[in-house]
């Protein structure tokens, strides 16, 4: 494509040619366009240098090769620089520390092979008070994080995932009050993470830290100041107790606490409904007080959990269990026909919209306090058992959208 006509647009301030099939060298005439401040050439096939009067430069996803040119870092007017996902390598030049107007830098996918502390040292010269976004995913970084982080007081986004950064996370991370998004996953980080690491993170909504050797150790009564939408702590040591602070998170859309050494039952008073939590549940909690468990609208699978019944549970303890709209499968038998002689104090039981199959067991004599029962939207077959007629307190019964057949007997 012949772009020479663009050179006649002398007053052009913004030029966005991203997402085309342009290739070859970046046109030299761009250097003479002194009004140009915003240049987006991302997702093309360019392979050469750029003009030096820009404020915004986006070249991500091209075929730029070789060492990082120090010329780019001599553009003192830059406020946003994105060279990510090119075939570049080398070292972040010292000149980067003189980009005092820089607010965002993304060098993800560039083989920098540097110590992360050196990167922070360079960027903390004059740009650190302004920087809002640091993205260095897959840069082959090594070394340890230090308290240099505290220089970046206006940082909103920190992406250091998929490197070889080791050692502990400094507590100074918790002082970056503007942080919204943190990704430190897939590194070699180790040590203890406590409330101090989140002390002032009131704006945090996305935290990704999976695949490190970290231990989360917080006060059982800790209530975070943030409200997360995404949390990934896979392979962290969180257990053995279930993290009760998750109850304070009302907006989580995705949660990963897999492989986290949790051997606890799900605690009483848990509402984690309408998330994307997956995995299997072995037991519902034992309790001697009023409790509820709402795990509906998630991605739980496998057999229904077994019921753990305490010796002192009695009819005065109301219980609500909602496991609807998941992917539980198999028989209802081991759930409904629990081993034990006590009558369950369950008043609401919802197993609707799962993949449950087989017949409805004839075990309802132990469920005398049920007021609401939902088994609808499954693959349950066979006849309705006679013992369901003993549920004298039942007010709402849902058995529709199953494969039931036979007569309904009245006694």
Buried (B, 14 or more C-beta within 10 A) or exposed (E): EEEEEBBEEEEBEEBEBBEEEBEEEBBEBBBEBEEBBBBBBBBBBBBEBBBBBBBBBBBBBBEBEEEBBBEBBBBEBBBBBBBBBBEBBBBBBEBBBBBBBBBBBBBBBBBBEBBBBBBBBBBBBEBBEBBBBBBBBBBBBBBBBBEBBBBBBBBBBBBBBBBBBBBBBBBBBBBBBBBBBBBBBBBBBEEBBBBBBBBBBEBBBBBBBBBBEBBBEBEEEEEBBBBBBBBBBBBBBBBEEBBBBBBEBEEBEBBBBBBBEBEBBBBBBBBBBBBEBBEEBEEBBBBEEEBBBBBBBBEBBBBBBBBBBBEEBEEEBBBBBBBBBBEBBBBBBBBBBBEBEBBBBBBBBBBBBBEBBBBBBBBBEBBBBBBBBBBBBBEBEBBBBEBBBBBEEBEEBBBEBBEBEEEEEEE
